[in-house]
């Protein structure tokens, strides 16, 4: 039986320290997790399996690069004209009887959700799986207002049972072993040690169904908004979103303002790209097109429907023309699957809702560069993320711009400036470089870099003789 990552490295940094900043928590977390062999084994195995499926699914395309180029063009064009497409969506959705609410930040969005719930005197609210809900801390905020949140997704069900945040954009319980998840469910449902996968899935499904029977409000996060039809589209594999949409009398669509495409004609392009790069399939199990409350001739569907368009820092990213393309992310998780940093430190270490390579770019921009600037240095400028991204986001370029911005906001301190000055002075003159000898240089390296280099790595040593000295000796030059 594999040891569970959540019981080893992850536990070591969960002890909250009063007043500890996200950056300090980040370094504490990576110190605990990066060298955890059990964690790496679980993550590597699952991501490798997904990666194999993705590689195979790419053969579905006769010209994948053309499809990605088209998708990147559409997303960038949409972001450059976002106001136009959002207004078009609002007009078309409103014509069908829906209501659009613009939320400047997460507090406004939560207030609107509570207002709708109070109007219905609802005691519960059911949702599908999406990280935008974690961005709002919706479970906690609604619980504080005596509104219970019902999880309809089995992954989120297990994640909440464990009291954890999602680990991955697509696979929220990626870090958990099958054995550890079974232990949670076994205790929850009083299962026997030899319970089958079917029995486990049935227990989860029945538990969710019991709570959904009396639920009146559903809140769904779509993958895409379509401007020219005023529709919201959800890609999923469990059909729970379809059930929520059909059962609930009131439906709320919560979506970031960037998740929009111009036309229904573009939908097939993004549906297939998402499926291929997220789960390694030609398409997702289900794709739901939701266009408003039910009409008179329809037998099911919500009686009223709201779309909450959430900004919450997205306009700040939109204003930065260089980093704007990061908002084109379709949240498939392809960059996670190839990122060496993510595969070693996992999702929780980042200390943000949006983690991994794309989170390293957008989190500092959306949540504040001063607090989260460390994330700009938490991902390598590797081209592999670019080659994997279905909308061709230029990760190295955007990370480099983030790093430049972070230095402008928080320039180097006196100690760093002094160190750079002496380093530059020494490097500009051969006689200065050769002063002191190897013994003194090694001593200085150990003193200056011991803390930043880490306890598990040996600091490189300066050779007794430099290349210049060896070359001169060989050539007989004094």
Protein Blocks (a to p, Z undefined) as FASTA:
>chain_A
ZZdfklmmmmmmmpccehiafklmmmmmmmmmmmmmklmmmmmmmmmmmmmmmmmmmmmp
mblmlmmmmmmmmmmmmmmmmmmmmmmmmmmmmmnopacdddfblmlmmmmmmmmmmmno
pabdcddddfklmmnommmmmmmnopacddfbfklmmmmmnopacfbfklmmlmpcfklm
mmmmmmmnopafklcfklmmmmmmmmmmmmmmmpcbdcdddfbdcfklopacdddfkomm
mmmmmmpmbdcddddfklccfbfklmmmmmmmmmmmmnopabdfbdcddebdcdfklcbd
cfbdcddddfehmlmmmmmmmlmmmmmpgolommmmmmmklmmnommlnopabgcjklmm
mmmmmnopklmmmmmmmcccdfklmmmpmnlpafklmmmmmmmmmmmmmgcdfklmmmmm
mmmmmmmpmklmmgoijmlmmmmmmmmmmmmnopkbccddddfbdfklmmmmmnopZZ
